[in-house]
């Protein structure tokens, strides 16, 4: 059961295959059932397969936008229009999995993995999991050569699966 009392039937873990190795994510479905349902549905549908890691900063590595611009993405909930959810989880260290909040205040498909504690992100990001295995892969992703915040080479989520 989730904190809302609704049974959760989605993934509890997910593995992202990248050119640099595997990252296994643990989903916090008891704390963020909508976020985990959305992510789980998108993973199961193959939505994230082939998407670029479109943003790499000293704070985060970000993906989930098919356009690669940081402005796109859909939700599996509410006809693709996004969802709203709150929890008390914080961006306390490296490896936190969080959704990006769109300008309209909703969450869709874009997510990031933190590279360090990010207290400023607690106001807008929605924590819904963590890196369970593959922190060394996340650290390698963080070191790819970039032009500004955009990786120069093709760095993708080759496959996401539960």
TAJOSUL-V38482 format. One line per field, one symbol per residue. ss: DSSP state (a for helix, b for strand, c for the rest). phi: phi as a letter, one per 20 degrees, with the letter a starting at -180 (. if undefined). psi: psi as a letter, one per 30 degrees, with the letter a starting at -180 (. if undefined). A space follows every 10 residues. Layout:
# TAJOSUL-V38482
ss=???
phi=???
psi=???
This chain:
# TAJOSUL-V38482
ss=cccccccccc ccbbbbbbcc bbbbbbbccc ccaaaaaaaa aaaacccccc cbccbbcccb bbbccccccc cccccccaaa ccbccccccc cccccbbbbb bcccccbbbb bbbbccccaa aaaccbbbbb bbbcaaaaaa aacccbbccb bccccbbbbb bc
phi=.efenefdde fdcbddecfd pdcdddeeff ecfffffffg fffffngefn ffeebccfdb ccbodgfmen ddocdedlmn fobcbcbdfd eeafnfebee efgenddcdf ccdfdafcgf fffcfdfbrb febogffgff gfdffcdmdd gfeedcefbd bd
psi=klfffkkkga kflkkjklff akjkkkkiff fieeeeeeee eeeefgefkf kljfkjafel kkagjffgfg falllflhgf fllkkklgkl ifakgkkkkk klfgflkcfk llklflkief fffeljkgal jekgeeeeee efglkljcgk keljjljekk l.
